[in-house]
Amino acid sequence: MANLCMIDGCDRPREARGWCSLHYKRWHQHGDPMADKRHQRGTCSIDGCIRPHYARGWCHMHYGRWRVHGTTDDLRSSVEERFELQHEIRQGSDCWWWIGAKSSNGYGRFSVNGQMALAHRWAYEHRISPIPDGLVIDHLCQNRACVNHDHLQAITGALNIILGWLGQLEPHEREYLRGMIA
């Protein structure tokens, strides 16, 4: 009798905290060894969350936050804070060098609301204005890793290709031709 579950009427062998594996699992998942929530399909108990119940009255996301951080609150930094942490200003340069993840062709990348975004495009849209349809963002400094909004301009794709060719010229030649094209 001493090795049986402490729950009245349960004759399963005791395993943890004095309970059988079934009651221990119910306590671990729901906070109550007597809870039988197999057939309940409620929603998360966090205000404003409509996700389905997973464990302890929370959805999978809130339960995961609680397990990892000890709180169901969202502890992530804002997009703006993460952007500021992923670039640096180097001595002797006006460029803001992207030090975070980069694409295979050298452009900065980071996650915005679960989607990967190009850092220079995000910088332009949040510091200057939305990018008009049909235009692309050109780096005036010819540095793909630069996210300084003062070095970015919205231009047509064709003009961007021409300016890319100009980037191979000497600086004084480039400025002369840029003034003629723009």
C-alpha positions as CSV (number, residue, x, y, z in Angstrom):
1,M,0.0,0.0,0.0
2,A,2.8,2.4,0.7
3,N,4.0,2.3,-2.9
4,L,0.7,3.3,-4.5
5,C,-0.3,6.7,-5.8
6,M,-1.5,9.1,-3.0
7,I,-4.6,10.1,-5.0
8,D,-7.7,8.4,-3.4
9,G,-9.0,5.6,-5.5
10,C,-5.9,5.3,-7.7
11,D,-4.1,1.9,-7.4
12,R,-1.2,2.7,-9.8
13,P,2.4,2.5,-8.5
14,R,3.9,5.6,-7.1
15,E,6.6,7.3,-9.3
16,A,7.1,11.0,-8.5
17,R,5.9,13.4,-5.8
18,G,3.9,10.5,-4.4
19,W,1.8,10.2,-7.5
20,C,1.6,7.7,-10.3
21,S,2.9,8.7,-13.7
22,L,-0.7,9.7,-14.9
23,H,-1.3,12.1,-12.0
24,Y,2.2,13.5,-12.1
25,K,1.9,14.2,-15.8
26,R,-1.5,16.0,-15.2
27,W,0.1,18.1,-12.4
28,H,3.1,18.9,-14.7
29,Q,1.0,19.9,-17.7
30,H,-2.0,21.5,-16.0
31,G,-0.9,22.4,-12.4
32,D,-3.4,20.0,-10.9
33,P,-2.9,16.2,-10.5
34,M,-6.7,15.7,-10.7
35,A,-7.1,17.7,-13.9
36,D,-8.5,15.7,-16.8
37,K,-8.3,18.1,-19.7
38,R,-8.0,15.6,-22.5
39,H,-11.4,16.5,-23.9
40,Q,-11.4,20.3,-23.2
41,R,-10.6,22.5,-26.1
42,G,-10.3,25.9,-24.4
43,T,-8.2,28.9,-25.4
44,C,-5.1,30.4,-23.8
45,S,-5.8,32.1,-20.5
46,I,-3.6,35.1,-21.3
47,D,-5.7,38.2,-22.0
48,G,-6.0,38.8,-25.8
49,C,-4.6,35.5,-26.8
50,I,-7.0,33.3,-28.8
51,R,-4.6,30.4,-29.5
52,P,-5.7,26.9,-28.4
53,H,-4.9,25.7,-24.9
54,Y,-1.7,23.6,-24.6
55,A,-0.6,23.3,-21.0
56,R,-1.2,25.0,-17.6
57,G,-4.0,27.0,-19.2
58,W,-1.7,28.6,-21.8
59,C,-1.1,28.1,-25.5
60,H,2.1,26.5,-26.8
61,M,3.8,29.9,-27.2
62,H,3.0,31.3,-23.7
63,Y,3.8,27.9,-22.1
64,G,7.2,27.9,-24.0
65,R,8.0,31.4,-22.8
66,W,7.2,30.4,-19.2
67,R,9.4,27.3,-19.5
68,V,12.4,29.2,-20.9
69,H,12.1,32.7,-19.2
70,G,9.9,32.0,-16.2
71,T,7.3,34.5,-17.5
72,T,4.7,34.5,-20.2
73,D,5.6,38.1,-21.2
74,D,7.3,38.9,-24.5
75,L,10.9,39.8,-23.7
76,R,12.1,40.4,-27.2
77,S,13.6,43.7,-28.2
78,S,11.8,45.9,-30.7
79,V,12.8,45.9,-34.3
80,E,14.3,49.4,-33.9
81,E,16.4,48.3,-31.0
82,R,17.7,45.2,-32.9
83,F,18.4,47.3,-35.9
84,E,20.5,49.8,-33.8
85,L,22.5,46.9,-32.3
86,Q,23.4,45.4,-35.7
87,H,25.3,48.3,-37.3
88,E,28.4,50.3,-36.4
89,I,29.9,53.5,-37.5
90,R,33.6,53.0,-38.3
91,Q,36.2,55.7,-37.9
92,G,37.0,57.5,-41.2
93,S,33.7,56.5,-42.8
94,D,30.2,58.0,-42.9
95,C,28.8,54.6,-43.7
96,W,26.8,52.7,-41.0
97,W,28.3,49.2,-41.5
98,W,25.9,46.3,-41.1
99,I,27.5,43.7,-38.7
100,G,24.5,41.4,-38.5
101,A,23.6,38.6,-41.0
102,K,24.3,39.3,-44.6
103,S,22.9,37.8,-47.9
104,S,25.3,36.0,-50.2
105,N,25.7,39.3,-52.2
106,G,26.6,41.4,-49.2
107,Y,23.3,43.1,-48.2
108,G,22.4,43.2,-44.5
109,R,19.5,41.0,-43.5
110,F,17.4,40.7,-40.3
111,S,14.1,39.4,-39.1
112,V,11.1,41.7,-39.0
113,N,7.9,40.1,-37.7
114,G,9.1,36.7,-38.7
115,Q,10.1,37.6,-42.2
116,M,13.6,38.3,-43.5
117,A,14.1,41.9,-44.6
118,L,16.9,43.7,-46.3
119,A,18.4,46.1,-43.8
120,H,19.0,49.0,-46.2
121,R,15.4,48.8,-47.5
122,W,14.1,48.7,-43.9
123,A,16.4,51.7,-43.0
124,Y,15.1,53.7,-45.9
125,E,11.4,52.9,-45.2
126,H,11.7,53.8,-41.5
127,R,13.9,56.8,-41.7
128,I,12.8,58.4,-45.0
129,S,9.5,57.1,-46.5
130,P,7.9,54.0,-48.0
131,I,9.6,52.9,-51.2
132,P,7.5,53.9,-54.2
133,D,6.3,51.1,-56.5
134,G,8.7,50.4,-59.3
135,L,11.7,51.8,-57.5
136,V,14.7,50.2,-55.9
137,I,17.1,51.5,-53.2
138,D,20.6,52.7,-54.4
139,H,23.6,53.0,-52.2
140,L,25.2,56.4,-53.0
141,C,28.3,55.2,-51.2
142,Q,28.5,52.0,-53.3
143,N,28.7,50.0,-50.0
144,R,26.1,47.2,-49.9
145,A,26.7,46.7,-46.2
146,C,25.8,50.4,-45.5
147,V,22.5,51.2,-43.8
148,N,22.9,54.9,-43.3
149,H,19.7,56.4,-44.6
150,D,21.6,59.5,-45.9
151,H,23.5,57.2,-48.3
152,L,20.3,55.7,-49.7
153,Q,18.0,56.9,-52.5
154,A,15.0,55.4,-54.3
155,I,15.6,55.1,-58.1
156,T,14.5,53.0,-61.1
157,G,16.1,49.6,-61.6
158,A,17.6,50.7,-64.9
159,L,19.3,53.8,-63.3
160,N,20.6,51.5,-60.5
161,I,22.3,49.3,-63.1
162,I,23.9,52.3,-64.8
163,L,25.1,53.7,-61.4
164,G,26.5,50.3,-60.6
165,W,28.6,50.5,-63.7
166,L,29.7,54.0,-62.6
167,G,30.8,52.6,-59.3
168,Q,33.7,51.0,-61.1
169,L,35.0,54.5,-62.3
170,E,37.2,56.9,-60.4
171,P,35.3,59.1,-57.9
172,H,35.6,62.3,-59.9
173,E,34.4,60.6,-63.1
174,R,31.5,59.0,-61.2
175,E,30.3,62.4,-59.8
176,Y,30.5,64.0,-63.2
177,L,28.5,61.3,-64.9
178,R,26.0,61.0,-62.0
179,G,25.2,64.7,-62.3
180,M,24.5,64.2,-66.0
181,I,22.2,61.2,-65.5
182,A,20.2,62.2,-62.5
